[in-house]
Amino acid sequence: MTWIRARMNSRLKRLRETLVEQNLDGIFISQPENRLYLSGFDGSAGYLLITQRDTLLATDFRYLEQVKLQAPEYTLFRITGGVSEWFPKLTGDTGISTLGFESGDITHAMYRQLAEAIKNTDLSIQLIPVEGLVESLRTIKDAAEIELIKQAVSITDRAFEYIESIIRPGMTELEVAWQLERFQRENGSQAMPFEIIVASGPNSALPHAKPTEKKIQSSEPIVIDMGARVGHYCSDFTRTICLGKPDNTYRKVYDIVLGAQLAAISLIKGGMTGKEADGFARIVIEEAGYAEEFGHSLGHGTGLAAHENPRVGPNSEDVLSDGMVFSVEPGIYIPGWGGVRIEDLAVIENGVINVLSKGTK
């Protein structure tokens, strides 16, 4: 418990330094992963109010005992009544005048309620929208976070090995997806971080296809995209396989995508931008004549959320550095035929990329 407390204190210290830089007296945290990251509380409802001296966790009666167990360093505030009742009580003794709120998470309706609660009291608080403030802190993973991600990656690797041993023509996409989910849950994963994708034939031309009752056939591409979750940290993994004899298009497209991924993995270094990293794979696919068929970014960060910073794409100025975990997942998608995507998770360590996924390609 001592190391957990030290980790939370370190995160709060960095957050408070950022608040000073942003000229904010405090911040109102509503985004679930940010709430978990800063407090350790994983309940489904609650807010943090953090100032230079205060750490308050506001939630309702369902989670009071849970907060005491998971976030003992926080002052527990019990929510009763509507926003107009509890929000002034939560902020009233803090002495703050500028309060950041997470504009990417707070709805317009919630913002109006907060503003009206302030207006109808004698509080003098200015609500300041902020974006990505805590998310930027989450971008760099510590050793414990990376270890949890590695455990999630291991589960996904084993799930792929398992499905390769049982998948047969005639199975439906939904059947394969369920087998993958069941295996991962039985082997230590928490709830899936996202709905598993199993897309065969023409369905695999949809990057975010949903599994259907379609029966898998021989000689067609099958895209399998899945993740596991351990200690709230996610993995993300994609392979494309073919049952039986692949056609010439499959062989050609698969080789291009694999070549693009291997090129990116070999060339990405710390200090590069997401745009530069994306370019290593994109140029391979463009020179092969499939520029229009690679419509998404090369990758994305993964941690408490399956998709988070850093962004690794053609418009990303995010600078890759040690401790960042992200996917490398080029793909080609041909309407009417299908698609190929290959995805591994990687981490920057000592300035170079270390691939975490071990599943066969």
N, C-alpha and C positions, 0 to 999 in steps of 0.2 A: 504493500500500500504506500510505502514511503516514496518509491520511484514514481508511482502514479501521481501522487501529490506534487512531486517535483516537476513532473511533466506539465501538469495543469498550471502550476505557478509560472513556469517558463512561457507557456502560451499566453497567459494573462499579461505577463510583463511585456511581451512583444506587442500585444494588442494595445496596451496602455500607451506604449511609445508611439504607436500609429495614431491613436486618438489625439495625442499632443500635436503630431505633425498635421493632422486634419483640423486642428482648432475645435475639437469636440470635447465637451465635458463628460460625455458618456455615450453609450450605444445601447440600443434596444434590439436584442437578438431574437429573431423569430424563426429563421431558417433551421430545419431540423438537424441537418448534419453539422451546421455551425454550433448549434446548441450542444450537441453531443461532444464536439471537438473541444469546446471550452469548459465543459462542466462534467462530462462523463455520464450525464443523465440521458437515457435513451427512451424515455416515455414519449408517447405520441402527441402530447400537448404541453405547452409551457413556453415561457419567455425568460430570457436573461436580461438583467439591467446591470451593466458594468460601468463603473466610474473609476476614478483614480483611487478611491478608498472603499467602494462598495462592490460586492458581488451578490446580487439578489437573483433568486430563481422563483418565478411566479408560476404556480400551477394550481389545479383544482384538487378536490379531496381524493380523487382516484389515485393520485401519485404521491401523496404526502410521505408515506413510509418509504417509497422507492427513492425519493429525493434524499432522504436521510441516509440511505445506504450508499447511493451512487455519487452524491455530490455533497458530502458532509462539510466541505469548506464554504459552501454557499449559505447565505441567509435565506431561509425558506419563507416565501410569502404566499399565503393561501388566497386564491382567486375566488371571490364570491360576487354574485351579481354581474351586471353588464360592465362594459369598458368604462363608461362614465363614472362608475362607482369605484372600481379597483385601481384604475390607472393613476388617478390623482394621489391615492394612498401609497401606491408603489413608489412614485417619484417625489412625493411631497417633502421628504426629509433629506433628499440628496443634495439640495442646493445647486443643482445644475441649471444652466440656461440654454445650452446648445446640446441637443440630443440627436445622435444619428439613428436612423432606422433603415432596415434593409429593403430598399425600394424594389428589388427584384423579387421579393417574397411577400411583402405586405400588399394586400389588395387595396383597391381604391376605397372600398367600403370601410375597411379597417382603418385606413389613414384618416378618413373623415371622422370616424368615431374617436380616434386619438386626438385629433385637432379640436373637436367639439368638447372633449373632456377637459382639455387644457383651457379652452376659451371660457368654459362655464365655471372655472375655479379661479382662485387668485394666483395660480402658478404662472410664472413667466418663463416658459420653455419654448424654444424654437425647434421645430422638427426639421432635421436636415437629412435629405436622402443620400445614402451612400450605396455604392455598388462594389462588390467583390472585395470588401475590406478584410473580412475573415477568410474568404476563399483564397486570397493571396498568401495568407499565413499557412493554410493547409497545403499549398503547392509543394513545399519542401517536407518530405517525410523523414522522420527519425528512424533509428534502427529498429525500434519496437514495431512501428507502423509497417516498415518494409517486411519484417518477419511475418506479420499477419497476412500481408498480401501474398508472400511466398507460400504460405500454408493454403490460401485460397487457390493459388495457381496450381499447386500440387493436386488438389482435389479435381480441378478441371482437367488437368493432364490425364489423370487416371480415368475420369469419366469418358474422355475421348477414346482411350485405349479400350475401355469396356464396350463402348458402342460399336467400335470397329469390329469387335468379335461377334456381335449378335445381329447387326443390321443386315437385312435381306430385302431383295426386291419383293414388292407386295406389301411391305409394312407402310403404314401411313406416316406422314410427317408428324402428326400428333402423337402417334405411338412412340416414335423415336424421341420426340421432345420429352414425353413423360418418362421414358426409360432414363434419359439423362438427368432429369430433375430428381427422380427417385434415387438414383445412384448417388448423386451429390449430397442429398439430404441424409442418406444412410451412412455417408462417409464423412460427416462432420460439418457440412455447410449449413449456415442459417438460411433464411428465405432467399430465393434467387434475387440477385440485384436487378434483373430485368427479365422479361419473358424470353425464354429460349427460342432461337430461330432455327428451324429446320425447313429449308426451302429447296425443292427439287425441280429439275427441268426448268421450264419457263419462269416458275416462281422465284428461282434463284437470281433472276435479273432485278428483283426488288431488294435493295440493300437492307430494308427493315421489314422484310416479309414476315407474316405470322404463319405458324404451322396450320395446315388444313387437313382435310380428310383425303387429300390426294395420295394415291399409292405411288411409292417410289419405284422407278423403273431402272432397268439396266442401261448403261451407257449414257446416262445423263448426269450433269453436275448436281451435286448436293452440297449446299452451303449449311454448315452447322456453326452457330454462333451462340456461346453460352458463357456464363460466369458463375462463380461461387462466392460465398461471403463467410469470412471468419473474423470474429471479434469486430464485426461491423465493416471490415475492409474487404474490398471486392477484387475479383479477377475478371478478365475479359479475354476471350479466346475464340478464334475462328479458324476452321479448316474447311476446305472443299475437297470432297471425295467423289469417286465414281465407282459404281458397282458394275463389274463386267468390263467389256472392252470400250475404252473411251474413243470418241470420234476425233478426227483431225483438229476440229475447232477447239475441243477441250484441251488436247495436248498443247496446241499453240498458245492459247490464252493462259493456261495454267503456268506454262514456262515463263511467259512474260511477267505475270504477277509475281511469281516466285523470284524471278530475277530482280524485279523492282524492289521487293522487300529485302532481299539479301544485299542489294546495293545500298539501300538506306541504312540497314543495320551496320554495315561495314564502314560507313562514312560519317554517320552522326556523331558529333562530339559536343561536349559541354562548351558553352559560350556561343553556340549557334542560335539563331532564331528558329521558331517553329516554321517559318516560311522557307528558310534555307534547308531545313531537314526534309520538309515536304518535297522540295524540288528534286532531291536525289532520286526518289521513286517516280515522281511525275515525269521527269525527262525520259526515263526508260519506257514508260507506257506511251508517252507522246511520240517518241521516235519509232515505236512499233505500229503507230497508226491508230491508237485507241484513246486519244486525248479526250474525246467527248464521252467516252464510256467510263471514265474515272471521274465521277462527279462529286465525290466527297473528299474530306481532308485525309491526310495520311494517318493521323492519330489524334488522341486526346488523353488528358490525364485521367488517372484512376486512383481512387482511394476510398474515402467514406462513401462517395458517390461513384457510380460506374463511369460517369462522364463528368470531369471537372478539369481545372487548369493543371498543366499548361495546354494550350491549344497548339496542335502541330498541323498547320494547314497553310494554304497559299496566301492567306492574308494575316498570318499571325506574326506579331513582333515579340511574342513571349520568348525570353532568353532561357535556353535549357541549361540547367545547372545541377550539381550533385544533389541527390536526394529526390529528384523528380522522377515519378513513375508514370509512364505513358504507353499507349499502344502504338504499334507499327502495323498498319493494316491497309495496304493498297488493294484495289479491286477493279475488275472490269465487268461491266454489266451490259449484255446484249439483248435488247427486247426480242421476245419470241423464241430465243434460244436458251438463255440462262446467264449465270454469272459465276465468277471465281473471286473469292476473297480469302486472304491468308493473314491472320492476326496473331501477334505475340505481344505480351507485356514486357517492357524493358525498364531499367532504371539507370540513371547516370551515376557512376561511381568513379571518383578520381578522374573526372573529365571524359570518361569513355562509357560507351553503352554496354550494359550487361543484360542479355536476354534472359528473362525469368521462365518463360514457357518452355517446356521440354517435349511437347507432343510432336509426333512425327509429321512430316510434310510430304 
